[in-house]
Amino acid sequence: MSDTQNTTTKEDREKEQAGFKATCNKYVEKGLKRDVTVQFLLERLTNLGCKPPEGFIKCVDCGDRMAGGGFGMVEEISIENGAVAEHEDAAAKRRRDATPQCQRSTKDLQDQLQAQKDGKAQLKLLPEIFLCQQHLRNETHANQSMVHELIHAVDMCRTKMDPLNNCVHMACTEIRAENLSGECDWTRELGSGRLKSFAKHGQTCVKRRAALSLKANPNCAEKADEYIDAAFERCYRDTFPFDRHPNLR
């Protein structure tokens, strides 16, 4: 491919992403102003002492990652004998630091977790919500994605969760987010061709989607279904901060 073709392809992609970002930003703006569930969760975060900063929800280019959004930025702090220092894989760390969270690979997370295990780094999950601008199907999808990630934010605020290292913690917040966001609504499942039975379809969907999230965490991937089963009964019933399931009329 010639340099001219490369430049054209890059320009076309940048133009396309600019369009996706503009649409996503409109979804976020409308959601913050009009969606009562998004507004309620933001209010509860503030009441819990975790007022979100300006720009807490961002629209980003997630590349090929097929997701509506995500929560948390994994900060990697290099250490050696208790002091800040560069570990032997410093170049890879700098690359990870420069890569948006949504574009980091499973290998990146594996390397971060290994560095922590070896005592070369400390990992900290910073509160941040991102929406994958090119994968949002419509405004409803954007609102459901925001609610999903805000449930994670509420869980991180109200408890001393460690979803990176504690797989039951991660299973619980994923179960709650899938259940309370409306992402497992029967109409959505029917439209995707995944609705096999109306009986307990919600539970089946929540388990399936939550397990996919756990399988993206190298610490939890091997026994993802077991962690989901261990946390399911308690966490599926937990509707905090709602008095009841927000999608039940």
C-alpha positions as MATLAB code, in Angstrom:
seq = 'MSDTQNTTTKEDREKEQAGFKATCNKYVEKGLKRDVTVQFLLERLTNLGCKPPEGFIKCVDCGDRMAGGGFGMVEEISIENGAVAEHEDAAAKRRRDATPQCQRSTKDLQDQLQAQKDGKAQLKLLPEIFLCQQHLRNETHANQSMVHELIHAVDMCRTKMDPLNNCVHMACTEIRAENLSGECDWTRELGSGRLKSFAKHGQTCVKRRAALSLKANPNCAEKADEYIDAAFERCYRDTFPFDRHPNLR';
ca = [
       0.000    0.000    0.000;
       1.370    3.427   -0.934;
       1.943    6.302    1.497;
      -0.915    8.170   -0.173;
      -3.289    5.258    0.398;
      -2.133    4.959    4.014;
      -2.772    8.658    4.567;
      -6.218    8.439    2.962;
      -7.148    5.414    5.069;
      -6.002    7.162    8.243;
      -7.904   10.323    7.348;
     -11.049    8.341    6.543;
     -10.840    6.517    9.875;
     -10.288    9.734   11.808;
     -13.294   11.282   10.077;
     -15.397    8.214   10.840;
     -14.353    8.212   14.508;
     -15.094   11.933   14.787;
     -18.642   11.164   13.655;
     -18.974    8.324   16.159;
     -17.663   10.559   18.950;
     -20.071   13.370   18.116;
     -23.029   10.969   18.199;
     -21.821    9.336   21.421;
     -21.341   12.719   23.096;
     -24.933   13.611   22.193;
     -26.122   10.353   23.747;
     -24.205   11.102   26.937;
     -25.491   14.674   27.101;
     -29.080   13.528   26.622;
     -28.657   10.698   29.121;
     -27.331   13.031   31.802;
     -30.231   15.431   31.246;
     -33.143   13.086   30.531;
     -32.557    9.504   31.666;
     -33.979    9.217   35.186;
     -31.974    6.078   36.019;
     -28.662    7.676   35.036;
     -29.576   10.801   37.011;
     -30.604    8.742   40.052;
     -27.343    6.794   40.104;
     -25.233    9.949   39.777;
     -27.192   11.497   42.653;
     -26.666    8.419   44.805;
     -22.925    8.441   44.087;
     -22.802   12.027   45.329;
     -24.840   11.137   48.434;
     -22.460    8.246   49.137;
     -19.544   10.690   49.137;
     -18.239    9.831   45.666;
     -19.306   12.800   43.563;
     -18.203   12.121   39.978;
     -15.824   14.728   38.542;
     -16.599   16.682   35.398;
     -16.034   14.500   32.341;
     -16.454   11.283   34.368;
     -18.129    9.613   31.353;
     -16.063    9.715   28.168;
     -16.627    8.599   24.592;
     -13.554    6.828   23.224;
     -12.339    4.794   20.269;
     -12.284    1.185   21.498;
     -10.879   -0.271   18.301;
     -12.022   -3.839   17.733;
     -13.150   -4.349   21.322;
     -16.832   -5.300   21.031;
     -18.334   -3.655   24.083;
     -20.695   -0.823   24.909;
     -18.345    0.588   27.507;
     -16.230   -0.067   30.559;
     -15.413    1.087   34.063;
     -12.069    1.784   35.645;
      -8.590    2.718   34.545;
      -5.901    0.322   35.762;
      -3.062    2.445   37.118;
       0.274    0.623   37.367;
       2.783    2.021   39.873;
       6.274    0.543   39.591;
       7.943   -0.291   42.907;
      11.154   -1.830   44.153;
      11.873   -2.308   47.847;
       9.051    0.077   48.655;
      10.388    2.888   46.452;
       9.141    4.089   43.093;
      11.314    2.549   40.387;
      11.153    1.212   36.848;
      10.981   -2.581   36.674;
      12.716   -4.510   33.921;
       9.757   -4.296   31.559;
       9.623   -0.497   31.781;
       9.225    0.011   28.029;
       6.129   -2.201   27.955;
       4.749   -0.347   30.974;
       5.205    2.999   29.254;
       3.372    1.636   26.217;
       0.496    0.438   28.403;
       0.330    3.792   30.185;
       0.016    5.518   26.813;
      -2.734    3.160   25.619;
      -6.387    3.955   26.469;
      -7.862    1.377   28.854;
     -10.407    0.235   26.284;
      -7.661   -0.569   23.768;
      -5.478   -2.570   26.147;
      -5.280   -6.280   25.469;
      -5.729   -9.272   27.760;
      -1.955   -9.696   27.503;
      -1.501   -6.170   28.869;
      -3.609   -7.033   31.920;
      -1.776  -10.354   32.343;
       1.549   -8.499   32.382;
       0.248   -5.974   34.915;
      -1.057   -8.690   37.212;
       2.222  -10.598   36.919;
       4.219   -7.473   37.783;
       2.037   -7.043   40.865;
       2.469  -10.704   41.816;
       6.260  -10.381   41.443;
       6.287   -7.335   43.707;
       7.386   -5.041   40.882;
       4.203   -2.998   40.693;
       1.064   -2.011   42.525;
      -2.234   -1.866   40.643;
      -4.997    0.575   41.431;
      -8.391    0.796   39.738;
      -9.171    4.473   39.122;
     -12.867    5.395   38.756;
     -13.633    6.311   35.164;
     -16.403    5.406   32.737;
     -15.830    5.111   29.008;
     -18.314    4.380   26.245;
     -17.116    2.666   23.071;
     -18.269    5.277   20.584;
     -18.232    3.094   17.444;
     -20.169    0.226   19.024;
     -23.189    2.087   20.405;
     -26.237    1.050   18.416;
     -28.584    3.817   19.576;
     -29.474    6.105   22.485;
     -31.078    3.277   24.479;
     -27.914    1.205   24.189;
     -25.851    4.191   25.360;
     -28.110    4.734   28.392;
     -27.989    1.051   29.336;
     -24.193    1.110   29.047;
     -24.004    4.167   31.302;
     -26.268    2.538   33.888;
     -24.168   -0.645   33.760;
     -20.946    1.246   34.447;
     -22.554    3.472   37.083;
     -23.589    0.347   39.017;
     -19.891   -0.580   39.112;
     -19.125    2.932   40.345;
     -21.711    2.601   43.117;
     -20.290   -0.767   44.164;
     -16.741    0.606   44.247;
     -17.938    3.548   46.332;
     -19.979    1.668   48.933;
     -17.635   -1.279   49.542;
     -13.936   -2.087   49.628;
     -14.109   -4.065   46.417;
     -11.036   -5.406   44.662;
     -12.416   -6.716   41.355;
      -8.978   -7.071   39.790;
      -7.809   -9.607   42.346;
     -10.978  -10.898   44.031;
     -13.018  -12.803   41.466;
     -16.096  -13.152   43.676;
     -16.132   -9.364   44.071;
     -15.901   -8.990   40.306;
     -18.613  -11.602   39.757;
     -20.959   -9.789   42.131;
     -20.635   -6.348   40.565;
     -20.936   -7.803   37.054;
     -24.077   -9.723   38.025;
     -25.609   -6.571   39.499;
     -24.641   -4.404   36.522;
     -26.025   -6.851   33.968;
     -29.222   -7.328   35.958;
     -30.003   -3.703   36.802;
     -28.974   -2.038   33.537;
     -31.729   -3.500   31.368;
     -29.187   -5.172   29.081;
     -30.893   -8.514   29.660;
     -34.376   -7.279   28.804;
     -36.271  -10.007   26.969;
     -36.865   -7.806   23.907;
     -33.122   -7.273   23.512;
     -32.440  -10.982   23.932;
     -35.179  -11.803   21.422;
     -33.733   -9.367   18.899;
     -30.266  -10.912   19.226;
     -31.646  -14.435   18.759;
     -30.543  -15.570   22.222;
     -33.975  -15.919   23.837;
     -34.604  -19.681   24.027;
     -37.238  -19.583   26.764;
     -39.115  -16.930   28.715;
     -38.659  -18.930   31.925;
     -35.709  -17.444   33.842;
     -34.365  -15.838   30.667;
     -33.092  -12.905   32.734;
     -30.976  -15.088   35.005;
     -29.575  -17.015   32.048;
     -28.620  -13.796   30.267;
     -27.051  -12.229   33.376;
     -24.938  -15.313   34.011;
     -23.781  -15.505   30.394;
     -22.829  -11.847   30.115;
     -21.213  -11.658   33.555;
     -19.107  -14.739   32.794;
     -17.797  -13.082   29.622;
     -16.539  -10.161   31.704;
     -14.801  -12.457   34.179;
     -13.147  -14.372   31.365;
     -11.491  -11.116   30.292;
      -9.702  -10.994   33.671;
      -6.757  -13.448   33.648;
      -7.152  -13.938   37.409;
     -10.724  -15.166   36.961;
     -10.915  -16.648   33.470;
     -10.289  -20.307   34.302;
     -13.088  -20.601   36.866;
     -15.356  -17.783   35.707;
     -18.553  -19.838   35.806;
     -17.768  -21.073   39.326;
     -17.301  -17.529   40.591;
     -20.577  -16.481   38.973;
     -22.413  -19.384   40.628;
     -20.852  -18.579   44.019;
     -22.000  -14.964   43.930;
     -25.214  -15.272   41.950;
     -28.004  -15.841   44.470;
     -27.021  -12.979   46.783;
     -25.938  -10.484   44.135;
     -28.819  -11.092   41.719;
     -31.237  -10.174   44.532;
     -29.260   -7.074   45.502;
     -30.907   -4.056   43.847;
     -29.039   -1.312   45.764;
     -29.332    1.659   45.406;
     -32.811    0.972   43.997;
     -35.686   -0.107   46.244;
     -36.617   -2.629   43.566;
     -35.461   -3.620   40.105;
     -35.562   -0.378   38.054;
     -36.995   -2.104   34.968;
     -39.947   -3.719   36.746;
     -43.178   -1.813   36.278;
];
